[in-house]
Every structure is written in C-alpha cells, then in structure tokens.
C-alpha cells in the first residue's frame, strides 16, 4: 500500500472542485455567455491561488438559479442542516421564524390557498439563495473571528503567566523571608544547625506565617 503524496489543498479549492463538477452538468443550460466565461475563469484563479470564498458564493448563486427543479428540495434540506451546524440553534431558530417554505408539504394545485408549483419553485430558489448568503457570510467572517479568539487566548495566557509569577514571588517571599530573618538573627552556623534538626523547615515557616496572617485578619 502506498500513500497519496498529492499536496494538501485549501478547503476553498476542494469546495470549488465539487461545485465546478456540479456546474459542468448544467453548463449547457446557462445561456449567458458572460456568466459562463466568468465561471470558467475561476479555473485560472485556482491555478494562481487567488480563488476566494466570494468566487464560490457567486458560483453557488449561479447553480441555484439553474438547479433542476427536482434537486431543489434536497439541496435546501442539506443547506438547512449545514447552516444549523455552522450558526448554532439560536440563529437557526431566527431563520425558521422568517417562515421559509415547508419542505414536507409540497403545494397542491387543486387547493387555491397554497402556492402553485411554479410559485413553490420560486420560493425554494429564494430560500436557497437566503441560506447561501447566511452560510457564506459565516465563512467570510470566520478568519476574523478566529484571529480575535487567538488574540484573546494569548492575552489570557499572558495574564495567567503574570499572576502565576506574582503568586510564585509571594510564596517565595513567605518561604524564604522568615528564613533569612532567622539567619540574620542567630547567624549562619546556628541557623544551619536548627534547619538540619527540622525545626525551621520552609514548610513549617510557611504554615506559621499563614496562621499568623489568618489570625491577624
């Protein structure tokens, strides 16, 4: 078994390859030569690594306009699931509050209060564009959001390091200041003798200092 040594592609390029393959299946139905030429130019942008999410969004909008009717419902269902995963339940509930088309109950042409099949198709395409706009807006602001989160993370880490340094300094002072005081009072030799006997261990000194501080409070 051999490993695939192909270079790792950007998510933008992977998404573009998928969408462009879908575009090729409906290319013959696109009558606007300028639109077709623009999308074909995206291949060159991929080659020089200038392809961006805006280009993918434009390609998605073209696909939504020319998507076969039988694929609209499944496309909208998939995008609704993707949007809930990306935006969270709260924003998805806000989207549902806008009353998007009911995908479980196709229109009945014999029932006048409901939209006709053509109207229902238009509603689906509009809902599809709305979902695409919401999703690609999330994609566009994601790098900025991650950059801000990284800055906040580093700020919190530096703040924790400062407080840890202060805490260690205080502990060091509480441990060694009494010891230095004993050495200064009785001299090195006697202090070393007392320390060797365990009577003035740093732990003991720390406990005594903490107890005195608590009594003072």
C-alpha positions in Angstrom: 0.0 0.0 0.0 1.4 3.4 -1.0 0.4 6.7 0.5 -1.1 9.5 -1.6 1.6 12.1 -1.9 -0.6 14.8 -3.5 -0.3 18.2 -1.8 -2.9 19.2 0.8 -5.4 21.5 -0.8 -7.1 24.5 0.7 -10.8 24.0 1.7 -11.7 26.7 -0.9 -10.1 24.6 -3.7 -11.8 21.4 -2.5 -15.2 23.1 -2.4 -14.6 24.7 -5.8 -13.8 21.3 -7.4 -17.0 19.9 -6.1 -19.1 22.8 -7.2 -17.4 23.1 -10.6 -18.2 19.5 -11.3 -21.8 20.2 -10.5 -21.7 23.3 -12.7 -20.4 21.2 -15.7 -23.6 19.1 -15.5 -25.8 22.2 -16.1 -23.4 24.3 -18.2 -25.4 23.7 -21.4 -28.5 25.3 -19.7 -26.7 28.6 -19.0 -27.4 31.0 -21.8 -25.5 34.0 -20.5 -22.1 33.7 -22.2 -20.6 36.3 -19.8 -21.5 34.3 -16.8 -20.2 31.1 -18.3 -16.9 32.8 -19.2 -16.6 34.2 -15.7 -17.0 30.8 -14.1 -14.6 29.2 -16.5 -12.1 31.9 -15.4 -12.3 30.6 -11.9 -10.1 27.6 -13.0 -7.3 30.1 -13.7 -7.8 31.7 -10.4 -7.4 28.3 -8.7 -4.2 27.8 -10.6 -2.6 31.0 -9.3 -4.2 30.5 -5.8 -6.3 33.7 -6.0 -9.6 31.9 -5.7 -11.7 33.0 -2.7 -15.0 32.4 -0.9 -16.6 35.2 -2.9 -16.0 33.3 -6.1 -17.5 30.2 -4.6 -20.5 32.2 -3.4 -21.1 33.5 -7.0 -20.8 30.0 -8.4 -23.3 28.8 -5.8 -25.8 31.5 -6.8 -25.5 30.6 -10.5 -26.1 27.0 -9.6 -29.1 27.9 -7.5 -30.6 29.8 -10.5 -30.1 26.9 -12.9 -30.5 23.9 -10.5 -33.0 21.4 -11.8 -36.4 21.6 -10.0 -36.2 18.0 -8.7 -32.9 18.8 -6.9 -34.0 22.0 -5.2 -35.8 20.4 -2.2 -32.8 18.1 -1.3 -30.4 21.0 -1.8 -32.3 23.2 0.6 -32.6 20.4 3.2 -28.9 19.9 3.1 -28.1 23.6 3.4 -30.5 24.0 6.3 -28.7 21.2 8.2 -25.3 22.8 7.3 -26.5 26.3 8.4 -27.7 24.9 11.8 -24.3 23.2 12.3 -22.4 26.4 11.4 -24.6 29.1 13.0 -26.0 27.3 16.0 -29.6 26.6 17.1 -30.4 30.2 18.1 -29.6 31.7 14.7 -31.3 28.7 13.0 -34.5 29.4 15.0 -34.3 33.0 13.9 -34.1 31.8 10.3 -37.1 29.5 10.9 -39.0 32.5 12.3 -38.8 34.1 8.8 -41.2 31.4 7.6 -39.2 29.6 4.9 -41.1 27.2 2.6 -42.4 24.0 4.1 -40.3 21.2 2.6 -42.5 18.4 4.0 -45.7 19.6 2.3 -45.4 20.3 -1.5 -48.2 22.5 -2.9 -51.4 21.0 -4.1 -52.5 22.8 -7.3 -56.2 22.0 -6.6 -56.1 23.9 -3.2 -56.1 27.6 -4.0 -54.8 29.0 -0.7 -51.5 27.2 -1.3 -48.9 28.4 -3.9 -48.8 26.8 -7.3 -45.9 24.6 -8.3 -44.2 27.5 -10.1 -44.6 29.7 -7.1 -43.3 27.0 -4.8 -40.2 26.6 -7.0 -39.6 30.3 -6.8 -39.9 30.2 -3.0 -37.4 27.3 -2.9 -34.9 29.2 -5.1 -35.2 32.3 -2.9 -34.8 30.2 0.2 -31.8 28.6 -1.3 -30.2 32.0 -2.0 -31.0 33.2 1.5 -29.3 30.1 3.0 -26.3 30.5 0.8 -26.0 34.2 1.8 -26.1 33.3 5.5 -23.6 30.4 5.2 -21.1 32.3 3.1 -21.3 35.3 5.4 -20.2 32.9 8.2 -17.4 31.7 6.0 -16.3 35.2 5.3 -16.1 36.4 8.9 -14.6 33.1 10.2 -10.9 34.1 9.7 -11.5 37.4 11.5 -13.4 35.7 14.3 -10.6 33.1 14.7 -8.0 35.8 14.8 -9.8 37.6 17.6 -10.2 34.4 19.5 -6.4 33.7 19.1 -5.6 37.2 20.4 -7.9 36.8 23.4 -6.4 33.4 24.1 -2.9 34.8 24.1 -3.9 37.7 26.2 -5.5 35.3 28.8 -2.4 33.2 28.7 -0.1 36.2 29.3 -2.3 37.4 32.1 -2.3 33.9 33.8 1.5 33.9 33.4 1.8 37.3 35.1 -0.4 36.2 38.0 1.4 32.9 38.3 4.7 34.8 38.5 3.3 37.1 41.2 2.0 34.1 43.1 5.3 32.3 43.0 7.1 35.5 44.1 4.7 35.9 47.1 5.2 32.2 48.0 8.9 32.6 47.7 8.9 35.6 50.0 6.7 33.8 52.5 9.0 30.8 52.4 12.4 32.5 52.5 11.9 35.8 54.2 11.4 34.3 57.6 14.4 32.0 56.9 16.6 35.0 56.1 15.4 36.7 59.2 16.4 33.7 61.4 19.8 33.6 59.7 20.3 37.3 60.3 19.2 37.0 64.0 21.2 33.9 65.1 23.8 33.7 62.5 24.6 31.1 59.8 26.0 28.4 62.0 23.2 28.2 64.5 20.6 28.7 61.8 22.0 25.8 59.8 22.0 23.6 62.9 18.4 24.4 63.6 17.4 23.8 60.0 19.2 20.5 60.0 17.2 19.5 63.0 14.0 20.2 61.1 12.8 22.9 63.5 12.8 25.7 60.8 11.8 23.8 57.6 10.3 26.0 54.9 7.0 24.2 55.2 6.9 24.9 58.9 7.7 28.5 58.3 5.1 28.8 55.6 2.4 27.3 57.9 3.4 29.6 60.8 3.2 32.7 58.5 -0.1 31.7 57.1 -1.5 31.0 60.5 -0.3 34.4 61.7 -1.8 36.1 58.7 -5.2 34.4 59.3 -5.2 35.4 63.0 -4.4 39.0 62.0 -7.4 39.0 59.7 
